[in-house]
Every structure is written in C-alpha cells, then in structure tokens.
Amino acid sequence: MCNCSSMSAEDIITSDPSFNYPVYSAVYAVAHALHAVLQCGADSCNKNIKVYPDMVLRELRRSNFTLLNQTVQFDVNGDPNFGPFSIVFWNSSGNAEEVGFHYFYPTFKFFINSSKIKWHGDGEVPRSVCSQECPVGFAKIQEGIHKCCFSCTICPNGTYINSTEDPYDCISCKKTEWSAEGSTSCTIRLLEYVPFTDTAAIVIMVGALVLVALTIAMSVLFAINYNTPVVRSAGGPMCFLILGCLSLCSLSVFFYFGSLADHWLFHCPAKAIR
C-alpha cells in the first residue's frame, strides 16, 4: 500500500494516469450506484432505504456516466467495456513490462506479444492440467483425487459418451437404438426387409408356387393310382404326408418377404413350426 503522506502534490499530479484512472472511475461508479439505490435527488437521499450489496451490484451494472470525457459503463456480467487496459508481465527484477493491450472503444481489440513473456524453466508455456483432453468418443477415468488427471478409454459398441453432461461414463443405448465403438450418440435401429416387389423375391416366390403346383399334381396322381402296387410300394399314405409337408415348406417362403406388419399374425408361429 502506498503511503500518500510522503508524496508531494507534484508527484501526484505528474503520476501516470493509467494507474490512478481505474481507481478514480471505480469510486465514481460505486458512488453512482449508491446514488441510484438511495434514490438521491439534488438535495437529499432516502435514508429509510436499507442498502444491501446485491442492490449496489445491480445498479453498478446499470451505471452509465461520463468521466474525463470517457464513457463509463458495464456489460451484463459486470465487466467494464470502457478504456484501454495494458497487459503487463512482472519480470524477475520486479518491473512491470507491457506485453499486450485490451481495447473496448471504439473497437474491440485484444493482443498479447508472447515473445515478450519469459516463462520459467525451459521457456515453454506451462499447462494448467496434467492430462490432455480425451479424443471424441472416449470417456475419462479419473486417476487420484484430482479431476484434471485422468486416462481415456473408448466407449464400446452399444454405448455413447456425452462429454458435455458426463465425460466420465459411457451411457448405454436404448433397445431400439445402436451405436458403433467410440460414438457420441445413438442411432435408431432401422427395420430392413425384402419387399414383395423385389426381383429376387419374385423369382423365389414363383419357384415356390411351381413346386407347390407340382406337389399338388403328384398328390392327385397318387390319389388316382392309390391302389396300384407302385404307389403302395412308394409309401402309400406316407406319400401324402410327405407331399403336404413339402407344400407347407414351399409356402413358408412367403413369410420371409415384406415387413412384419404385413403378416405379423402368422410370421412368428410359421417360422417356429418350421
């Protein structure tokens, strides 16, 4: 803290204004905020109002006044958007060296000359975390008590990682969804089927119908010649059972085409019997 009693008036007048202007404007800003909270007029203020810090802060963000031909005001976060700011680096000798600047007015400008910054050690910019960020689709596994130290593991199939909400756990997909390894979201499962209008389906169904027609023709032929020695030696009644089963197997081909909604009532039982 500076001992102002040992300073002369000339020292104060000739001091660098870039150091005292922020203090000067800060005092004025708080004074304007208190003036608004206490509903001060030209002569007096409302002494019945009990002032709380949040009331002053709210009015401080609304401050908008002119000081030394410079407009003083703040944004919604309470940050000043007036005047230039110097970015300084304190070197080993204890002196502050300007390495950049930050301008709000008339245009926003921010600049840092990294070559002027002398980092300790090998001169490289130090990292503020002990682990590099995980690649996309990887979950963090905390190592020790510090959350900034972790290893990475890829999320397996059927899971995904939401790095924004929870970067530490792989979330399982729903039964109606799926995901590949290292996914950041799940995909809805698509129902794939061969339509009846497909060329291959038409060829197979025509072949099945031809086979059914042949088995029916064979059944009629066996029925006409049922009492002949040839039919009896071929199996007799068993021939009709075999031909019937062959016809049903041929007809089951139709249940493999089209969507499940087209024949859901017979699809599963027919496949189970087969």
Backbone torsions as a table, in degrees:
resi	resn	phi	psi	omega
1	MET	NA	137.9	-178.2
2	CYS	-80.0	136.6	175.7
3	ASN	-90.9	94.5	-173.9
4	CYS	-68.5	-19.1	-178.5
5	SER	-66.8	-23.5	-179.4
6	SER	-89.8	-1.3	-179.1
7	MET	-97.8	143.8	178.1
8	SER	-87.8	166.3	178.8
9	ALA	-62.8	-34.6	179.7
10	GLU	-66.3	-37.8	178.3
11	ASP	-63.8	-39.0	-179.4
12	ILE	-69.0	-41.3	-178.0
13	ILE	-68.0	-39.3	-176.3
14	THR	-89.5	3.5	-179.7
15	SER	-68.6	158.3	-178.2
16	ASP	-64.6	116.7	-177.5
17	PRO	-65.4	-18.4	-179.4
18	SER	-67.8	-19.2	179.4
19	PHE	-90.1	-37.6	-175.3
20	ASN	-92.7	-18.5	-179.6
21	TYR	-64.2	-42.9	177.5
22	PRO	-57.9	-39.7	178.4
23	VAL	-67.3	-42.3	179.8
24	TYR	-60.1	-47.3	-178.8
25	SER	-70.5	-32.8	178.9
26	ALA	-65.2	-42.7	178.8
27	VAL	-63.4	-43.1	179.2
28	TYR	-64.8	-38.5	-179.6
29	ALA	-64.2	-44.7	177.8
30	VAL	-64.4	-39.1	179.0
31	ALA	-63.4	-41.6	177.7
32	HIS	-64.9	-38.8	178.8
33	ALA	-64.7	-44.7	177.4
34	LEU	-63.5	-38.2	178.7
35	HIS	-60.4	-39.1	179.7
36	ALA	-74.5	-39.6	-179.5
37	VAL	-64.7	-42.5	-177.5
38	LEU	-83.9	3.1	177.4
39	GLN	53.7	47.9	-177.2
40	CYS	-73.8	138.9	175.0
41	GLY	-105.5	-154.2	-178.7
42	ALA	-73.4	-28.7	-174.4
43	ASP	-113.4	-35.6	-172.8
44	SER	-149.3	172.2	178.4
45	CYS	-120.8	165.2	178.8
46	ASN	-82.9	102.8	-176.7
47	LYS	-77.3	-8.7	-179.6
48	ASN	-82.9	-8.8	-179.5
49	ILE	-84.6	126.7	176.8
50	LYS	-90.6	120.6	-173.0
51	VAL	-87.1	130.3	175.0
52	TYR	-118.0	153.5	-177.2
53	PRO	-56.4	-39.1	-178.5
54	ASP	-66.1	-28.5	177.3
55	MET	-68.4	-41.6	178.6
56	VAL	-66.4	-41.7	-179.7
57	LEU	-63.4	-40.2	179.6
58	ARG	-63.2	-43.3	179.2
59	GLU	-73.7	-29.0	178.9
60	LEU	-64.2	-37.6	178.4
61	ARG	-69.0	-22.8	178.8
62	ARG	-90.0	-2.5	-175.8
63	SER	-60.1	137.8	177.9
64	ASN	-156.9	98.2	-178.4
65	PHE	-145.5	169.7	-178.6
66	THR	-109.9	130.4	-179.6
67	LEU	-134.6	117.5	-179.1
68	LEU	54.3	47.4	178.4
69	ASN	63.3	22.7	179.2
70	GLN	-127.3	127.7	179.5
71	THR	-76.1	127.3	180.0
72	VAL	-109.4	118.8	176.7
73	GLN	-156.4	167.0	-174.9
74	PHE	-129.7	157.8	177.5
75	ASP	-89.1	-173.4	-176.1
76	VAL	-66.0	-21.2	178.7
77	ASN	-90.1	-1.9	-178.9
78	GLY	86.4	7.4	179.2
79	ASP	-85.8	139.9	179.7
80	PRO	-71.1	141.0	175.3
81	ASN	-122.4	44.2	179.4
82	PHE	-139.9	153.3	172.4
83	GLY	71.3	157.1	176.1
84	PRO	-85.0	149.5	176.4
85	PHE	-123.6	135.9	177.1
86	SER	-97.0	133.3	175.7
87	ILE	-96.4	117.6	-172.9
88	VAL	-113.7	155.4	177.2
89	PHE	-124.7	122.4	-179.5
90	TRP	-84.6	112.0	-178.1
91	ASN	-81.6	-179.9	-175.7
92	SER	-65.6	-21.8	179.6
93	SER	-84.0	-4.5	178.4
94	GLY	91.4	4.5	179.8
95	ASN	-95.1	145.8	179.3
96	ALA	-91.7	120.1	179.3
97	GLU	-108.6	128.8	-179.6
98	GLU	-72.9	124.0	-178.5
99	VAL	-117.3	-1.8	-179.8
100	GLY	-177.0	-176.5	-179.3
101	PHE	-150.4	163.1	179.4
102	HIS	-140.6	112.7	-178.7
103	TYR	-109.7	138.6	174.8
104	PHE	-104.2	-32.3	-171.6
105	TYR	-134.2	140.1	0.6
106	PRO	-78.7	-17.3	176.2
107	THR	-128.9	157.5	-179.6
108	PHE	-81.0	123.7	178.4
109	LYS	-138.9	136.3	177.7
110	PHE	-138.7	127.4	-176.3
111	PHE	-147.5	138.2	174.0
112	ILE	-133.6	127.3	176.1
113	ASN	-90.0	95.5	-174.9
114	SER	-63.4	-24.5	-178.4
115	SER	-68.3	-20.5	179.6
116	LYS	-85.0	-12.0	-178.5
117	ILE	-88.0	122.3	-179.3
118	LYS	-100.9	97.6	-179.1
119	TRP	-75.3	149.7	-179.1
120	HIS	-70.7	145.9	177.1
121	GLY	88.8	-124.2	-176.2
122	ASP	-84.4	4.0	177.0
123	GLY	86.6	-2.1	179.2
124	GLU	-85.9	151.2	-179.8
125	VAL	-67.2	124.3	-178.6
126	PRO	-71.3	150.4	175.9
127	ARG	-91.9	138.4	-178.9
128	SER	-87.9	-2.2	177.3
129	VAL	-126.4	155.1	-177.0
130	CYS	-93.3	-7.4	-179.7
131	SER	-134.3	143.0	175.1
132	GLN	-73.5	153.2	179.1
133	GLU	-62.8	144.6	-179.7
134	CYS	-72.4	148.6	175.3
135	PRO	-65.0	169.0	179.4
136	VAL	-64.2	133.5	179.8
137	GLY	90.5	3.3	179.8
138	PHE	-109.1	144.4	176.3
139	ALA	-101.9	150.3	179.6
140	LYS	-87.0	139.2	173.4
141	ILE	-117.7	109.4	-174.9
142	GLN	-65.2	137.0	178.4
143	GLU	-117.1	113.4	-178.6
144	GLY	84.8	-158.7	-175.8
145	ILE	-92.6	-12.5	-176.8
146	HIS	-95.1	127.8	-178.8
147	LYS	-71.4	-16.6	-179.8
148	CYS	-81.1	-7.6	178.4
149	CYS	-108.5	116.6	-175.4
150	PHE	-157.7	162.9	171.5
151	SER	-112.2	169.4	-175.3
152	CYS	-118.9	139.4	175.7
153	THR	-134.9	137.3	-177.2
154	ILE	-76.5	140.9	179.1
155	CYS	-74.5	131.1	-176.7
156	PRO	-73.6	178.5	177.4
157	ASN	-60.1	143.4	178.9
158	GLY	83.9	3.8	177.7
159	THR	-132.9	166.7	176.7
160	TYR	-148.2	166.0	-178.8
161	ILE	-120.9	132.6	173.9
162	ASN	-110.2	93.2	-173.3
163	SER	-64.8	-23.3	-178.5
164	THR	-74.3	-45.0	-177.0
165	GLU	-88.3	-45.1	-177.4
166	ASP	-149.1	96.2	-178.1
167	PRO	-81.2	3.5	-173.5
168	TYR	-106.0	-15.1	-174.8
169	ASP	-128.7	137.4	172.8
170	CYS	-83.3	128.6	-176.2
171	ILE	-96.6	132.7	-179.5
172	SER	-74.8	142.5	176.9
173	CYS	-76.9	161.2	175.6
174	LYS	-71.7	166.2	-179.4
175	LYS	-64.1	-25.8	179.8
176	THR	-90.3	7.6	-177.8
177	GLU	-127.5	166.9	177.7
178	TRP	-148.5	163.2	176.9
179	SER	-155.1	149.9	176.5
180	ALA	-85.7	173.2	179.8
181	GLU	-64.9	134.8	178.9
182	GLY	75.1	33.7	-178.2
183	SER	-90.6	155.0	175.1
184	THR	-108.8	1.8	177.1
185	SER	-162.0	165.3	178.7
186	CYS	-102.2	154.8	180.0
187	THR	-116.6	136.8	179.5
188	ILE	-67.0	133.7	178.9
189	ARG	-66.6	135.0	178.9
190	LEU	-99.3	136.8	178.2
191	LEU	-83.4	114.2	180.0
192	GLU	-108.2	134.4	179.4
193	TYR	-153.6	162.6	178.1
194	VAL	-92.6	117.0	-179.0
195	PRO	-72.3	159.9	178.9
196	PHE	-63.8	-24.3	-177.3
197	THR	-85.2	-2.3	179.2
198	ASP	-67.3	142.9	-176.6
199	THR	-60.1	-46.1	-179.8
200	ALA	-63.4	-38.8	179.2
201	ALA	-64.8	-40.2	179.6
202	ILE	-63.5	-42.7	179.8
203	VAL	-62.3	-44.5	-179.0
204	ILE	-66.1	-42.1	-179.4
205	MET	-66.6	-38.3	176.9
206	VAL	-63.7	-41.7	177.3
207	GLY	-63.1	-38.8	178.5
208	ALA	-65.7	-40.3	178.6
209	LEU	-65.4	-38.7	177.3
210	VAL	-62.6	-41.5	179.5
211	LEU	-65.7	-39.5	177.3
212	VAL	-63.7	-42.1	178.8
213	ALA	-62.4	-40.0	179.1
214	LEU	-66.1	-40.5	179.3
215	THR	-67.0	-36.2	176.8
216	ILE	-65.9	-42.2	178.8
217	ALA	-63.4	-39.8	177.9
218	MET	-65.7	-38.7	178.9
219	SER	-63.4	-43.0	178.2
220	VAL	-63.4	-42.3	179.7
221	LEU	-63.8	-41.2	178.2
222	PHE	-67.0	-36.0	-179.8
223	ALA	-67.3	-39.5	178.6
224	ILE	-65.0	-39.6	-177.2
225	ASN	-106.6	36.8	-174.1
226	TYR	-63.6	-36.4	-174.6
227	ASN	-88.6	3.8	179.2
228	THR	-78.8	152.9	179.4
229	PRO	-61.3	-29.5	-178.4
230	VAL	-66.6	-45.7	-179.5
231	VAL	-66.9	-42.2	-179.4
232	ARG	-65.5	-37.8	179.4
233	SER	-71.9	-23.6	178.7
234	ALA	-78.5	-11.3	178.5
235	GLY	135.4	-15.1	178.0
236	GLY	62.7	-121.6	-178.2
237	PRO	-60.1	-29.7	-179.9
238	MET	-63.5	-25.6	178.8
239	CYS	-62.3	-41.3	-179.9
240	PHE	-67.2	-36.7	177.5
241	LEU	-64.7	-44.0	-179.8
242	ILE	-64.7	-44.4	179.7
243	LEU	-65.3	-36.4	177.3
244	GLY	-64.8	-44.4	178.1
245	CYS	-63.6	-38.4	178.2
246	LEU	-64.4	-37.3	177.6
247	SER	-66.6	-43.2	179.1
248	LEU	-63.8	-39.9	177.6
249	CYS	-62.9	-38.2	178.7
250	SER	-67.4	-39.9	179.6
251	LEU	-69.2	-26.5	-179.4
252	SER	-65.8	-16.4	178.2
253	VAL	-59.6	-33.7	-176.9
254	PHE	-65.2	-23.3	-179.4
255	PHE	-77.8	-7.5	179.8
256	TYR	-92.5	-2.5	-179.6
257	PHE	-116.5	155.2	-178.3
258	GLY	82.4	168.7	179.5
259	SER	-77.0	162.7	-179.2
260	LEU	-63.8	-28.9	-178.8
261	ALA	-68.4	-20.8	-178.3
262	ASP	-71.3	-32.4	-176.8
263	HIS	-150.4	45.8	-176.9
264	TRP	-64.0	-26.9	-175.9
265	LEU	-70.0	-29.2	-176.3
266	PHE	-112.2	-13.1	-171.9
267	HIS	-63.3	-57.9	-176.3
268	CYS	-66.7	-46.6	177.9
269	PRO	-60.0	-38.9	-178.7
270	ALA	-65.7	-41.5	179.4
271	LYS	-69.0	-33.4	179.8
272	ALA	-68.1	-41.2	178.9
273	ILE	-65.9	-38.1	-178.7
274	ARG	-66.8	NA	NA
